[in-house]
Amino acid sequence: MSNQWGDWISPLADKLSRDLIIQFEISAGYGLALYLDVDRFYDNHSAIRIWVQSMLDGGIEEKSDHLTILKKLFLDCIPDR
């Protein structure tokens, strides 16, 4: 399964990102990259994908319930929610 990101964003990261975008109703605008510590020129959906891929690359891939872990880590990144 490929995606618009080619080999840079894995199919797993793309799927998990889409799940987060839907569950948290993340708009396609800008601003989220600042909180996720990715380059600010990325729109919110791209920032989520890059962040999820970096979490997977950092070892979360070994965990069994990716989405639950990512949801908690994502909420930890967002101040005053």
LOLOKE-326763 format. One record per atom (N, C-alpha, C, O): atom name; z, x, y; residue in one letter; residue number from 1. Coordinates in pm, whole numbers, padded with zeros to 5 digits. Layout:
<recs>
+------+--------+--------+--------+------+------+
: name :      z :      x :      y : resn : resi :
+------+--------+--------+--------+------+------+
:   CA :      Z :      X :      Y :    A :  NUM :
...
+------+--------+--------+--------+------+------+
</recs>
This chain:
<recs>
+------+--------+--------+--------+------+------+
: name :      z :      x :      y : resn : resi :
+------+--------+--------+--------+------+------+
:    N :  00000 :  00085 : -00118 :    M :    1 :
:   CA :  00000 :  00000 :  00000 :    M :    1 :
:    C :  00000 :  00089 :  00124 :    M :    1 :
:    O :  00088 :  00174 :  00140 :    M :    1 :
:    N : -00096 :  00072 :  00210 :    S :    2 :
:   CA : -00100 :  00154 :  00330 :    S :    2 :
:    C : -00067 :  00067 :  00451 :    S :    2 :
:    O : -00064 : -00055 :  00444 :    S :    2 :
:    N : -00043 :  00135 :  00562 :    N :    3 :
:   CA : -00012 :  00066 :  00686 :    N :    3 :
:    C : -00083 :  00139 :  00799 :    N :    3 :
:    O : -00146 :  00242 :  00777 :    N :    3 :
:    N : -00072 :  00087 :  00918 :    Q :    4 :
:   CA : -00141 :  00148 :  01032 :    Q :    4 :
:    C : -00089 :  00287 :  01065 :    Q :    4 :
:    O : -00153 :  00361 :  01140 :    Q :    4 :
:    N :  00024 :  00324 :  01011 :    W :    5 :
:   CA :  00085 :  00454 :  01039 :    W :    5 :
:    C :  00037 :  00563 :  00943 :    W :    5 :
:    O :  00077 :  00678 :  00958 :    W :    5 :
:    N : -00045 :  00528 :  00848 :    G :    6 :
:   CA : -00093 :  00628 :  00752 :    G :    6 :
:    C :  00020 :  00680 :  00666 :    G :    6 :
:    O :  00100 :  00602 :  00615 :    G :    6 :
:    N :  00026 :  00810 :  00650 :    D :    7 :
:   CA :  00129 :  00872 :  00566 :    D :    7 :
:    C :  00258 :  00899 :  00642 :    D :    7 :
:    O :  00358 :  00940 :  00582 :    D :    7 :
:    N :  00258 :  00877 :  00772 :    W :    8 :
:   CA :  00374 :  00914 :  00853 :    W :    8 :
:    C :  00491 :  00817 :  00834 :    W :    8 :
:    O :  00606 :  00860 :  00829 :    W :    8 :
:    N :  00462 :  00688 :  00823 :    I :    9 :
:   CA :  00564 :  00587 :  00795 :    I :    9 :
:    C :  00537 :  00534 :  00654 :    I :    9 :
:    O :  00429 :  00481 :  00626 :    I :    9 :
:    N :  00635 :  00549 :  00567 :    S :   10 :
:   CA :  00616 :  00509 :  00428 :    S :   10 :
:    C :  00607 :  00357 :  00416 :    S :   10 :
:    O :  00654 :  00284 :  00504 :    S :   10 :
:    N :  00547 :  00309 :  00308 :    P :   11 :
:   CA :  00543 :  00164 :  00286 :    P :   11 :
:    C :  00684 :  00102 :  00283 :    P :   11 :
:    O :  00703 : -00010 :  00332 :    P :   11 :
:    N :  00781 :  00174 :  00227 :    L :   12 :
:   CA :  00918 :  00123 :  00224 :    L :   12 :
:    C :  00973 :  00110 :  00366 :    L :   12 :
:    O :  01034 :  00009 :  00400 :    L :   12 :
:    N :  00953 :  00213 :  00449 :    A :   13 :
:   CA :  01001 :  00208 :  00588 :    A :   13 :
:    C :  00932 :  00096 :  00665 :    A :   13 :
:    O :  00995 :  00027 :  00745 :    A :   13 :
:    N :  00804 :  00077 :  00641 :    D :   14 :
:   CA :  00731 : -00030 :  00709 :    D :   14 :
:    C :  00786 : -00166 :  00670 :    D :   14 :
:    O :  00805 : -00252 :  00756 :    D :   14 :
:    N :  00811 : -00187 :  00542 :    K :   15 :
:   CA :  00865 : -00315 :  00494 :    K :   15 :
:    C :  01004 : -00340 :  00550 :    K :   15 :
:    O :  01033 : -00449 :  00600 :    K :   15 :
:    N :  01090 : -00240 :  00542 :    L :   16 :
:   CA :  01226 : -00256 :  00593 :    L :   16 :
:    C :  01226 : -00281 :  00743 :    L :   16 :
:    O :  01307 : -00359 :  00794 :    L :   16 :
:    N :  01135 : -00215 :  00814 :    S :   17 :
:   CA :  01123 : -00235 :  00959 :    S :   17 :
:    C :  01084 : -00379 :  00990 :    S :   17 :
:    O :  01142 : -00442 :  01078 :    S :   17 :
:    N :  00986 : -00429 :  00918 :    R :   18 :
:   CA :  00944 : -00568 :  00939 :    R :   18 :
:    C :  01060 : -00664 :  00913 :    R :   18 :
:    O :  01078 : -00762 :  00986 :    R :   18 :
:    N :  01138 : -00636 :  00808 :    D :   19 :
:   CA :  01255 : -00720 :  00778 :    D :   19 :
:    C :  01356 : -00718 :  00893 :    D :   19 :
:    O :  01408 : -00823 :  00931 :    D :   19 :
:    N :  01383 : -00600 :  00948 :    L :   20 :
:   CA :  01476 : -00590 :  01062 :    L :   20 :
:    C :  01421 : -00662 :  01184 :    L :   20 :
:    O :  01494 : -00735 :  01252 :    L :   20 :
:    N :  01294 : -00643 :  01213 :    I :   21 :
:   CA :  01230 : -00707 :  01329 :    I :   21 :
:    C :  01243 : -00859 :  01319 :    I :   21 :
:    O :  01272 : -00926 :  01417 :    I :   21 :
:    N :  01221 : -00912 :  01200 :    I :   22 :
:   CA :  01230 : -01057 :  01180 :    I :   22 :
:    C :  01375 : -01104 :  01188 :    I :   22 :
:    O :  01405 : -01202 :  01257 :    I :   22 :
:    N :  01465 : -01036 :  01118 :    Q :   23 :
:   CA :  01604 : -01081 :  01113 :    Q :   23 :
:    C :  01672 : -01075 :  01249 :    Q :   23 :
:    O :  01752 : -01163 :  01283 :    Q :   23 :
:    N :  01642 : -00972 :  01327 :    F :   24 :
:   CA :  01704 : -00957 :  01458 :    F :   24 :
:    C :  01617 : -01011 :  01572 :    F :   24 :
:    O :  01653 : -00999 :  01689 :    F :   24 :
:    N :  01503 : -01070 :  01536 :    E :   25 :
:   CA :  01412 : -01128 :  01634 :    E :   25 :
:    C :  01383 : -01030 :  01749 :    E :   25 :
:    O :  01398 : -01063 :  01866 :    E :   25 :
:    N :  01341 : -00911 :  01711 :    I :   26 :
:   CA :  01315 : -00804 :  01808 :    I :   26 :
:    C :  01179 : -00825 :  01873 :    I :   26 :
:    O :  01077 : -00834 :  01805 :    I :   26 :
:    N :  01179 : -00833 :  02004 :    S :   27 :
:   CA :  01054 : -00854 :  02077 :    S :   27 :
:    C :  00971 : -00727 :  02076 :    S :   27 :
:    O :  01022 : -00618 :  02046 :    S :   27 :
:    N :  00844 : -00741 :  02110 :    A :   28 :
:   CA :  00751 : -00628 :  02108 :    A :   28 :
:    C :  00759 : -00544 :  02235 :    A :   28 :
:    O :  00678 : -00452 :  02252 :    A :   28 :
:    N :  00852 : -00571 :  02323 :    G :   29 :
:   CA :  00862 : -00500 :  02449 :    G :   29 :
:    C :  00910 : -00356 :  02433 :    G :   29 :
:    O :  00891 : -00293 :  02329 :    G :   29 :
:    N :  00972 : -00307 :  02537 :    Y :   30 :
:   CA :  01020 : -00168 :  02541 :    Y :   30 :
:    C :  01169 : -00165 :  02572 :    Y :   30 :
:    O :  01225 : -00262 :  02622 :    Y :   30 :
:    N :  01231 : -00052 :  02542 :    G :   31 :
:   CA :  01371 : -00031 :  02576 :    G :   31 :
:    C :  01458 :  00004 :  02458 :    G :   31 :
:    O :  01560 :  00072 :  02475 :    G :   31 :
:    N :  01423 : -00040 :  02340 :    L :   32 :
:   CA :  01503 : -00016 :  02222 :    L :   32 :
:    C :  01502 :  00131 :  02181 :    L :   32 :
:    O :  01600 :  00180 :  02123 :    L :   32 :
:    N :  01396 :  00201 :  02209 :    A :   33 :
:   CA :  01384 :  00343 :  02170 :    A :   33 :
:    C :  01500 :  00426 :  02224 :    A :   33 :
:    O :  01547 :  00519 :  02159 :    A :   33 :
:    N :  01544 :  00394 :  02343 :    L :   34 :
:   CA :  01656 :  00467 :  02404 :    L :   34 :
:    C :  01780 :  00463 :  02315 :    L :   34 :
:    O :  01847 :  00564 :  02297 :    L :   34 :
:    N :  01810 :  00346 :  02260 :    Y :   35 :
:   CA :  01928 :  00330 :  02177 :    Y :   35 :
:    C :  01911 :  00387 :  02037 :    Y :   35 :
:    O :  02009 :  00426 :  01973 :    Y :   35 :
:    N :  01788 :  00393 :  01992 :    L :   36 :
:   CA :  01762 :  00445 :  01857 :    L :   36 :
:    C :  01733 :  00595 :  01857 :    L :   36 :
:    O :  01709 :  00654 :  01751 :    L :   36 :
:    N :  01736 :  00655 :  01974 :    D :   37 :
:   CA :  01716 :  00799 :  01988 :    D :   37 :
:    C :  01578 :  00844 :  01938 :    D :   37 :
:    O :  01564 :  00944 :  01868 :    D :   37 :
:    N :  01476 :  00766 :  01978 :    V :   38 :
:   CA :  01337 :  00806 :  01955 :    V :   38 :
:    C :  01268 :  00813 :  02091 :    V :   38 :
:    O :  01321 :  00762 :  02189 :    V :   38 :
:    N :  01152 :  00874 :  02097 :    D :   39 :
:   CA :  01082 :  00889 :  02224 :    D :   39 :
:    C :  01066 :  00755 :  02293 :    D :   39 :
:    O :  01028 :  00656 :  02230 :    D :   39 :
:    N :  01095 :  00752 :  02423 :    R :   40 :
:   CA :  01098 :  00627 :  02499 :    R :   40 :
:    C :  00964 :  00560 :  02518 :    R :   40 :
:    O :  00959 :  00443 :  02555 :    R :   40 :
:    N :  00855 :  00630 :  02495 :    F :   41 :
:   CA :  00725 :  00567 :  02516 :    F :   41 :
:    C :  00686 :  00472 :  02402 :    F :   41 :
:    O :  00585 :  00402 :  02413 :    F :   41 :
:    N :  00764 :  00468 :  02295 :    Y :   42 :
:   CA :  00735 :  00377 :  02185 :    Y :   42 :
:    C :  00784 :  00236 :  02217 :    Y :   42 :
:    O :  00892 :  00219 :  02273 :    Y :   42 :
:    N :  00702 :  00136 :  02183 :    D :   43 :
:   CA :  00748 : -00002 :  02198 :    D :   43 :
:    C :  00856 : -00030 :  02094 :    D :   43 :
:    O :  00877 :  00051 :  02003 :    D :   43 :
:    N :  00922 : -00143 :  02107 :    N :   44 :
:   CA :  01036 : -00173 :  02019 :    N :   44 :
:    C :  01000 : -00173 :  01871 :    N :   44 :
:    O :  01075 : -00121 :  01789 :    N :   44 :
:    N :  00887 : -00231 :  01835 :    H :   45 :
:   CA :  00850 : -00236 :  01694 :    H :   45 :
:    C :  00818 : -00098 :  01638 :    H :   45 :
:    O :  00853 : -00067 :  01524 :    H :   45 :
:    N :  00752 : -00016 :  01717 :    S :   46 :
:   CA :  00723 :  00121 :  01674 :    S :   46 :
:    C :  00852 :  00202 :  01665 :    S :   46 :
:    O :  00870 :  00281 :  01572 :    S :   46 :
:    N :  00940 :  00183 :  01761 :    A :   47 :
:   CA :  01068 :  00255 :  01761 :    A :   47 :
:    C :  01149 :  00222 :  01636 :    A :   47 :
:    O :  01208 :  00311 :  01575 :    A :   47 :
:    N :  01150 :  00094 :  01597 :    I :   48 :
:   CA :  01220 :  00053 :  01475 :    I :   48 :
:    C :  01160 :  00125 :  01355 :    I :   48 :
:    O :  01234 :  00177 :  01271 :    I :   48 :
:    N :  01028 :  00129 :  01345 :    R :   49 :
:   CA :  00964 :  00193 :  01230 :    R :   49 :
:    C :  00998 :  00343 :  01224 :    R :   49 :
:    O :  01028 :  00395 :  01117 :    R :   49 :
:    N :  00993 :  00408 :  01336 :    I :   50 :
:   CA :  01023 :  00551 :  01340 :    I :   50 :
:    C :  01170 :  00575 :  01305 :    I :   50 :
:    O :  01202 :  00667 :  01230 :    I :   50 :
:    N :  01257 :  00492 :  01358 :    W :   51 :
:   CA :  01400 :  00505 :  01329 :    W :   51 :
:    C :  01428 :  00482 :  01182 :    W :   51 :
:    O :  01503 :  00558 :  01120 :    W :   51 :
:    N :  01370 :  00377 :  01124 :    V :   52 :
:   CA :  01392 :  00349 :  00982 :    V :   52 :
:    C :  01341 :  00465 :  00896 :    V :   52 :
:    O :  01408 :  00506 :  00802 :    V :   52 :
:    N :  01223 :  00518 :  00929 :    Q :   53 :
:   CA :  01171 :  00632 :  00853 :    Q :   53 :
:    C :  01265 :  00751 :  00863 :    Q :   53 :
:    O :  01287 :  00821 :  00764 :    Q :   53 :
:    N :  01320 :  00776 :  00981 :    S :   54 :
:   CA :  01413 :  00889 :  00996 :    S :   54 :
:    C :  01542 :  00865 :  00917 :    S :   54 :
:    O :  01600 :  00960 :  00865 :    S :   54 :
:    N :  01587 :  00740 :  00909 :    M :   55 :
:   CA :  01705 :  00710 :  00827 :    M :   55 :
:    C :  01675 :  00733 :  00679 :    M :   55 :
:    O :  01759 :  00788 :  00607 :    M :   55 :
:    N :  01558 :  00693 :  00635 :    L :   56 :
:   CA :  01520 :  00718 :  00496 :    L :   56 :
:    C :  01506 :  00867 :  00469 :    L :   56 :
:    O :  01549 :  00916 :  00364 :    L :   56 :
:    N :  01446 :  00938 :  00562 :    D :   57 :
:   CA :  01429 :  01083 :  00545 :    D :   57 :
:    C :  01564 :  01154 :  00545 :    D :   57 :
:    O :  01579 :  01261 :  00485 :    D :   57 :
:    N :  01663 :  01094 :  00612 :    G :   58 :
:   CA :  01795 :  01155 :  00621 :    G :   58 :
:    C :  01884 :  01128 :  00501 :    G :   58 :
:    O :  01998 :  01176 :  00499 :    G :   58 :
:    N :  01837 :  01055 :  00403 :    G :   59 :
:   CA :  01914 :  01038 :  00281 :    G :   59 :
:    C :  01954 :  00897 :  00248 :    G :   59 :
:    O :  02006 :  00873 :  00139 :    G :   59 :
:    N :  01932 :  00802 :  00337 :    I :   60 :
:   CA :  01967 :  00664 :  00305 :    I :   60 :
:    C :  01885 :  00613 :  00187 :    I :   60 :
:    O :  01921 :  00513 :  00124 :    I :   60 :
:    N :  01774 :  00679 :  00158 :    E :   61 :
:   CA :  01685 :  00639 :  00050 :    E :   61 :
:    C :  01758 :  00633 : -00085 :    E :   61 :
:    O :  01717 :  00560 : -00175 :    E :   61 :
:    N :  01864 :  00711 : -00098 :    E :   62 :
:   CA :  01937 :  00715 : -00224 :    E :   62 :
:    C :  02030 :  00595 : -00242 :    E :   62 :
:    O :  02084 :  00575 : -00351 :    E :   62 :
:    N :  02050 :  00518 : -00138 :    K :   63 :
:   CA :  02138 :  00402 : -00144 :    K :   63 :
:    C :  02065 :  00285 : -00209 :    K :   63 :
:    O :  01942 :  00279 : -00209 :    K :   63 :
:    N :  02141 :  00193 : -00265 :    S :   64 :
:   CA :  02078 :  00083 : -00338 :    S :   64 :
:    C :  02033 : -00032 : -00249 :    S :   64 :
:    O :  01928 : -00091 : -00274 :    S :   64 :
:    N :  02109 : -00066 : -00147 :    D :   65 :
:   CA :  02074 : -00180 : -00063 :    D :   65 :
:    C :  02033 : -00132 :  00075 :    D :   65 :
:    O :  02114 : -00133 :  00168 :    D :   65 :
:    N :  01909 : -00091 :  00088 :    H :   66 :
:   CA :  01858 : -00033 :  00213 :    H :   66 :
:    C :  01877 : -00125 :  00332 :    H :   66 :
:    O :  01926 : -00082 :  00437 :    H :   66 :
:    N :  01840 : -00250 :  00318 :    L :   67 :
:   CA :  01839 : -00340 :  00432 :    L :   67 :
:    C :  01979 : -00364 :  00486 :    L :   67 :
:    O :  01997 : -00365 :  00607 :    L :   67 :
:    N :  02076 : -00384 :  00401 :    T :   68 :
:   CA :  02214 : -00405 :  00446 :    T :   68 :
:    C :  02265 : -00283 :  00521 :    T :   68 :
:    O :  02328 : -00296 :  00627 :    T :   68 :
:    N :  02238 : -00166 :  00469 :    I :   69 :
:   CA :  02282 : -00042 :  00533 :    I :   69 :
:    C :  02211 : -00025 :  00667 :    I :   69 :
:    O :  02275 :  00009 :  00767 :    I :   69 :
:    N :  02081 : -00048 :  00670 :    L :   70 :
:   CA :  02005 : -00033 :  00795 :    L :   70 :
:    C :  02050 : -00133 :  00900 :    L :   70 :
:    O :  02056 : -00099 :  01019 :    L :   70 :
:    N :  02082 : -00255 :  00860 :    K :   71 :
:   CA :  02129 : -00354 :  00956 :    K :   71 :
:    C :  02259 : -00307 :  01022 :    K :   71 :
:    O :  02274 : -00319 :  01144 :    K :   71 :
:    N :  02351 : -00254 :  00944 :    K :   72 :
:   CA :  02476 : -00204 :  01000 :    K :   72 :
:    C :  02451 : -00085 :  01092 :    K :   72 :
:    O :  02504 : -00080 :  01203 :    K :   72 :
:    N :  02370 :  00010 :  01047 :    L :   73 :
:   CA :  02340 :  00127 :  01130 :    L :   73 :
:    C :  02269 :  00088 :  01258 :    L :   73 :
:    O :  02296 :  00144 :  01364 :    L :   73 :
:    N :  02178 : -00009 :  01250 :    F :   74 :
:   CA :  02107 : -00057 :  01368 :    F :   74 :
:    C :  02205 : -00118 :  01467 :    F :   74 :
:    O :  02200 : -00087 :  01586 :    F :   74 :
:    N :  02293 : -00205 :  01420 :    L :   75 :
:   CA :  02390 : -00268 :  01510 :    L :   75 :
:    C :  02484 : -00165 :  01572 :    L :   75 :
:    O :  02529 : -00183 :  01685 :    L :   75 :
:    N :  02514 : -00059 :  01499 :    D :   76 :
:   CA :  02598 :  00049 :  01553 :    D :   76 :
:    C :  02530 :  00122 :  01668 :    D :   76 :
:    O :  02598 :  00179 :  01753 :    D :   76 :
:    N :  02398 :  00121 :  01673 :    C :   77 :
:   CA :  02322 :  00189 :  01778 :    C :   77 :
:    C :  02316 :  00108 :  01908 :    C :   77 :
:    O :  02294 :  00165 :  02015 :    C :   77 :
:    N :  02336 : -00022 :  01900 :    I :   78 :
:   CA :  02317 : -00110 :  02014 :    I :   78 :
:    C :  02452 : -00137 :  02080 :    I :   78 :
:    O :  02541 : -00194 :  02018 :    I :   78 :
:    N :  02468 : -00098 :  02207 :    P :   79 :
:   CA :  02596 : -00120 :  02275 :    P :   79 :
:    C :  02613 : -00265 :  02320 :    P :   79 :
:    O :  02515 : -00335 :  02346 :    P :   79 :
:    N :  02736 : -00308 :  02329 :    D :   80 :
:   CA :  02771 : -00439 :  02386 :    D :   80 :
:    C :  02684 : -00553 :  02338 :    D :   80 :
:    O :  02623 : -00623 :  02419 :    D :   80 :
:    N :  02676 : -00572 :  02211 :    R :   81 :
:   CA :  02593 : -00681 :  02160 :    R :   81 :
:    C :  02665 : -00810 :  02157 :    R :   81 :
:    O :  02608 : -00911 :  02116 :    R :   81 :
+------+--------+--------+--------+------+------+
</recs>
